[in-house]
């Protein structure tokens, strides 16, 4: 591993700035989520189902870091809205798996596209050199987060 070019105080300052920027970025794109008309907890759970596939209630609760009764209420709302289904597990009929419906996938993907478009419009305001520097920074950040 390459030696750090920054000292601990500089790394701390950079981490602090990155943390603040990440929060502002998340808040900015979350404004687009209102148009999905799905509550944030339901949208988050739906995202797990769309990108991770069908899971048990316990697995979904663990992924979302909530207790099973809370997740049960979230899933109930998703099912009522036609965004998710409960299915018997083919390997064990006593178990239930939660899966996103086609409508759930469509709404989640449409919301994600709105977020990306909003961010793209912000990025267009940057100078070409800033866009290239940010593209490189995103690659580095992605590697750091793996």
C-alpha positions, 0 to 999 in steps of 0.5 A: 500500500502506498504511503499517505501523502497527507498527515493525520490532521489533513486526512481528518479534515478531508474525511470531515469535508467528504462526510459533509459533502456526502450528506448534502448530496444525499439530501439534494437527491432525496428531494427527487424521492418525493415524486415517487410517493413512497415513504423513505423507509419503504423506498429503502426496503424496496431498493433492497428487494429490487437490487438484491432479489427476494429475501425473508422478512428477517433478512430484509430487517437485517439489511435495513437495520430495523427490528422484524415488527418494524419491517413487517409494517413496512412490507405490509405497506409495500404489499398494499401499494402493489410494490412487493409481494409475499411468496412461499419459499419453494424450498420450505413452504413455511417460510415467506420471501418478500419480492418486488413487483414489476410496478415496484421495480418500475417506480424505484428505477424511475426514482433513481433516474430522477436522482441521477438526472438532478445530479447530472444537471449540477455536474454540468455547471462545472468546468470541463477540468473539474468534471474530469477531476471529479470523475477521477475522484469518484473512481478513487472513492469507489475503490476506497469504499470497497 
